[in-house]
Amino acid sequence: MKSRVHVDFNNADQDGRLRLNLAGTTASLDAQHFYLQDGVSLVVCDDELECEAVVQFNTEEGIWVGAIDWEKLQERR
């Protein structure tokens, strides 16, 4: 089962990747002892939506992001 990480779907970079640096996201990662690495898959979610993401490092901003297919965004199960 993939890790589920809380994100803000309104916090995307210029390429549409979700920034994984907000307090809620960091707390979710820390609680699961999940360490971000390029190419790792996880499920990103908020209270209503979820989607699979692939972790990437945004070198321009110096932060980790999750690349998602916005067309595959679905209601949370």
C-alpha positions in Angstrom: 0.0 0.0 0.0 1.3 3.4 -0.9 1.8 6.1 1.6 -1.0 8.7 1.8 0.2 12.3 2.3 -1.9 15.3 3.0 -1.4 18.2 0.5 -3.0 21.4 -0.6 -4.1 21.0 -4.3 -3.9 24.8 -4.6 -0.2 24.8 -3.9 1.2 23.8 -7.3 4.4 25.1 -8.9 4.5 26.5 -12.5 4.6 23.0 -14.0 1.5 21.9 -12.1 3.4 19.8 -9.5 2.2 19.9 -5.9 4.7 21.4 -3.5 5.4 19.1 -0.6 6.7 21.7 1.8 3.6 22.8 3.8 3.3 22.1 7.5 0.5 19.6 7.1 2.4 17.7 4.4 5.6 17.7 6.4 3.7 16.4 9.5 2.0 13.7 7.4 5.4 12.6 6.0 7.1 12.7 9.4 4.3 10.6 11.1 4.8 7.9 8.5 8.7 8.1 8.7 8.5 8.7 4.9 11.5 10.1 3.2 11.1 11.9 -0.1 13.2 10.6 -3.0 13.1 11.1 -6.8 10.8 8.6 -8.5 8.9 7.4 -5.4 5.1 7.0 -5.8 2.7 8.0 -3.1 -1.0 9.0 -2.8 -1.6 12.7 -2.2 -4.9 13.8 -0.7 -6.9 16.4 1.1 -10.2 16.1 2.8 -12.1 15.6 -0.5 -9.7 14.6 -3.3 -6.8 12.2 -4.0 -4.4 11.2 -6.7 -1.2 9.2 -7.2 1.9 11.3 -7.4 5.6 10.8 -8.3 8.1 12.6 -6.2 10.5 14.9 -7.9 12.9 17.6 -6.8 12.2 21.1 -8.0 15.7 22.5 -8.5 14.4 26.1 -9.2 12.6 26.3 -5.8 14.9 23.9 -3.9 11.9 21.8 -2.7 10.3 18.4 -3.2 7.1 18.3 -5.4 4.6 15.6 -6.4 3.9 15.3 -10.2 0.3 14.3 -10.7 -2.0 13.8 -13.7 -4.7 16.4 -13.0 -7.2 14.5 -15.1 -6.9 11.5 -12.7 -7.8 13.5 -9.6 -10.7 11.7 -7.9 -12.9 11.9 -4.9 -11.3 10.5 -1.8 -12.2 6.9 -0.9 
